[in-house]
């Protein structure tokens, strides 16, 4: 069956293959919605939770951001792939989304770097084209169920039931799949001002660059590092990185965050938590987290800094929010930042000044770098 969410093919530019070249495919949601399009990228089926990103550029960063692990990414921008992707834009060494949903995927002119579709093919990841992604996004915002499958049109039978049977995003340990398995060290390009020890929960290369460019030697530890492992590196600053998955199921990481926070308040190295790291610090303090109805994904979310009244446009990529409740104040935290779209907690600051966290991504990538001073403040606290 056809629905209003399926967009009729348009005449592609001369540098694109005709729509008839691509195999017909379907996107089936667990609630019964079935959309028809064209399969692009790798010739493989996919399953996962649907999320949408409102970013208008940054295709290489989105495809290689570990925080998208286990998800099917809907790109709301009507045309995707219009430029070639420089290797310097890649945030990790592989593609992490399970699939991509687009309205129109174009092929850029020949040149340096890889096209969007080439990255998909090399990674074995499919895309489905010809879907009205903005209309689909509105359906998700209205409460449509998000587990979905992408298949060839010939495999339509039972697709919506199959979508209902896939494991939920929150039930899978995505962090273990994306974290480094062995510790490694990065040196600053210039003068060394101190050492940061980062627990890799799904870190992006741009975040590591933000630290090294500020003169920090960075010791990167696996996701299961204990507080004693961190202490053994003798850091000036501890960083809990972004990453995928539901923080509430990460009991070992919560325990480590709690021990590190206790050390920081007692005069040990200060802590900067980003995205998943922010959520773990809140859980370690006894606060709660919950999954947002549709998540925040994109480079255009306005965030208010409470102390100054400054508004930054930030990059976001998270499915979970920290619950603002009395537990935060009881543990010595105040809300430092809020999202101006929905009021969610976007940052925390401890009364000691030794622990700060933000839900957004201050390194941008993709997105503006309005909030990059978050790194400056953390480095000054650690080395000043």
Beta strands, then each sheet from edge to edge (+ up, - down):
strand 1: 24-29
strand 2: 34-41
strand 3: 46-53
strand 4: 71-75
strand 5: 99-102
strand 6: 126-129
strand 7: 147-152
strand 8: 184-186
strand 9: 194-199
strand 10: 216-221
strand 11: 237-240
strand 12: 270-274
strand 13: 289-305
strand 14: 311-322
strand 15: 333-339
strand 16: 345-350
strand 17: 355-358
sheet 1: 1+ 2- 6+ 5+ 4+ 3+ 7- 1+
sheet 2: 8+ 10- 9- 11- 12- 17- 16+ 15- 13+ 14-
end
